[in-house]
Amino acid sequence: MTKLITIATLLIAATSTSGFTLPQRQQRSLQTSPLSSTQLNLFGSKNKDPSNPSGGANQPGMMDQLAMFKKAQEIAQKKAALDKELSNEKIVGTAADGKIQITVKYIPPQLPANPTPGYEAAKVDIDEEYLESVSAEDLSKALVEAIRDGENCAMEKVAEKYKSLEEDMKGILGGMGGMAPPQQ
């Protein structure tokens, strides 16, 4: 019942013409005070005059920030699509002249708990002739080498795929005050 009364009171106050007006004396004092830079820049109407020292040319207004937020959401969607694509790719590391092959699976980061990506050996293929002729010590070294090669291949592939995101990120960071704009 109290919720209903509260909602009714808010509706009456919102529709009332006197609900959000100030007394005449306060209205006059607000009209004569100069507008702050926050009030001027709230919706992106920042001063475009670079010769004005307080012009705020390096500070984005609210509309600029909303555009940057939308761009960040687009980048997050692109990153999720790239992560999905990478997790489905077959990445192979080799050793012993290709006689040992390790298939590495890319594991996307689980933000915010685990912000770094992972790599997991999903499959091991060893040539039968090589397996019969190799010592246990040499086999162990070759397996480690193949796993490292697979992880290096995976990291290179991830870096290659993320190049497009890097350019998009530079575009967002270039719009913030103090950051250099992206090179063209």
Disulfide bonds with the S-S distance in Angstrom:
none
